[in-house]
Amino acid sequence: MTHWSERMMKRLKQLGWTQRELARRTGIDEQNVRKYAQGVIDKPRGDVLPRIAQALSVSVIWLEHGATIQQMSIPSFGYVGAGEQFYPDANSKEVVSIRADDMDLFAVQVRGESGLPVYKPGEVVVCSRSAGFSENEFLNRDCAVQLTDGRAFLKRIQRGAKIGTYTLHSYNAPPIENVMIEWCAPVVMVVKDASLIASK
């Protein structure tokens, strides 16, 4: 399996760009871009991979793993109107298409009872890294979150008391206050029946 840096360099060659040009377009220090190109860093911190992928016009999942575009088509079965009333339409021909690779999805399996009553043992929580690039997308939402000290949690995120910090709220444990976040990925789906997930 090729390293992600090889895919980055292949795409740079296709575009006719230098490493300096990639640094300019991403705002990433040119010295760091050189390190990435040499393949000495397996997993860059923060939003580096999404920024490089966006500049290169490729998906994050392709850059990181070499995976091709995955698209899901889900039939539309009506709409929700005023008062949150659901109007089913069994004859609808509409289909909602979702490019799963653009969402940079990953799953977290629930074990134990720390997430009760919201997350139950055996459930699978699906999170999206691409949905957590700005505060507007992750504040007051449940997210898989990694702190700058390396610890990771599934918590609801709110602003902390100090600028640049956040407080992580649990459903049945004390909050973790005023911590700095490396990245977060909002919960986009909870699969209640784990048998619906194909495992490898």
N, C-alpha and C positions, 0 to 999 in steps of 0.2 A: 504494500500500500504506500503510495507516495505521500510525502510530507506536504502540508498545506503551503509551505513556502515555494515548492516547485510549481504548484498551480498558480500562485501569485506571479512568479517570474514568467511562466508561460503566457499568462494574460497580459503582462506588461509588454512582452515581445509582440503579441498580436496587435496591441494598441500603438506600438512604436514609442513607448514612454521609457524614460530613465527612472531610476530609483529616486532621483531628486524631484522629478515631476510628480511621482506618487506622493512624496513627502509634502510637496506644495499643495496638492489637491486634497489631501486628508488632514493637513495641519499636524501631522506626526513628525517628530524630530527625525531629520535625515539619518542620523547615526542609528536610531532605532530601526528605521526601515532597512538599513544595511544588515543589521543583526537578523531581522526577520528573513531577509533574502538568503542569508547564509544557513538558515534552518537551525539556528542554535536555540530558538525559543519555541517550545511546543505549543504553549497556550498563552498568548498575550493577555495582559490584564485589561479589565474594563471593557470599553466599547471599541477597542482597536480593530478587531476582525470585522465588525459591522461597518466601520468607517472605510476600511480598505475595500470591502466587498461593494459598498455603494459607489466608491470612486471608480472601481473597475467594471461596474455594471454587471455584477454577478451576484448570485445568492450567497448568503453566509454559509448555508449548509454545503454548497458546492465547494466554496473556498476552504472550509474547515475539514470536510469529510470526503469531498469528491463526489457527493451524491447528486443525482440529476433532479430536475424539477419534479415535485410530487404535487399533483392536483387532485383535490377531492370535489366531487359533484354531489350536492345534496338537494333532493327535491324540495321545493317550497310547498308548504301545505296550508297556506292561508296567511293572514296578517293580524297584527294586534292594532286596535284602534283606540279611540277615546275610552277612558276609564279602564284601560288595560284589558278590554274585552277581546277575546280571540275569535276570529271569523274564519273557520275552516273552509277550504275549497278543495274538495277531493279531485276536481277536474282540472286543477291548475297544471299548466305545462311548464311553469317557471322552474329554473334550477339555479341554485346558488353555487358558484364555483369558488373554491378557496385554494390558494397556492400555499400549501402547507410549509414548503421550504422557506418562504418569505417570513413565516411566523417564528422560525428558529425554535421549534417545539422540543420539549423534553418532558419526561414523566417522572413523578415521584410516587413511590408506593407507600401507602400508609400502614404502619405497624404500631401496635400498642394503642393506647387510648388518649394520648396527649392532645389530639385534635378534636375530641368530642366536645360538643355534639355535632359539629359541622362535618368533620372528616372522620370516617369510621374505619376500623381495621379492615384491610383487604381492598379498600378503594384505591383507585389510581388517579392522582391529581396531575393534570396536564398544564404546563406553564409555557409562556412565550417570552423569550428574551427580547425579541424585537418589539414587543408591546410595552417594554419598560424603559425606553430611552429618555423620557422626560417625566418630571414630577406629576404633570397632569395625568399621565397614564398609569402611575402606580400609587399615588397618595390615596389613602383610605380604601385600599384594595388588598386582598390577600395575595401574597407573592412568595415565591421562592426567592430568598435573598441571601447574598453572601456579603459578609462584612469585610472590612479592610484587614482585620486580624485573621481571616481565613475561616471563621465559623460560618455555618450556613443554617438557615431556619426557614420554616413555612409560617409566616406571620402576616398580620395586617399592619401596614406601614402608615405612620403619621409623622408630621414634622416634629423634630426635637426642640428642646428649649434653646439650644445654641445653633447659630447659623451653620448649615452644612451637615447637621446631624439629624437623626431620625429616631423615633421611638417605635419599637416593634411590639405589637399587642398580640396576646394569645387568647384562646377561648377559655382556658382553665389554668393559667399560670401567670405569675407577675410579669408586668411589661419589662422589656429590656430598653433602658432609656439612653438617649443621647449618644447613639453609636453612628459610625461612619460606614457608608455602604460602598462596596466595590461594584456590584451589579444587582439588579433585581429583575424578576420575570413574573408578571402577573398571572394568576390562575385564569385560564380560559375555558377549562372543562374539567368536570369530575366524572369519572367513569365508576358508577356504583357497582357494576357487575364486572369484576376483573376477568371473567371468562370471555368477555367480548374483546379483550386485548390479545392479539397474537404474539406469543413470546417466542424468542429464538434461543 
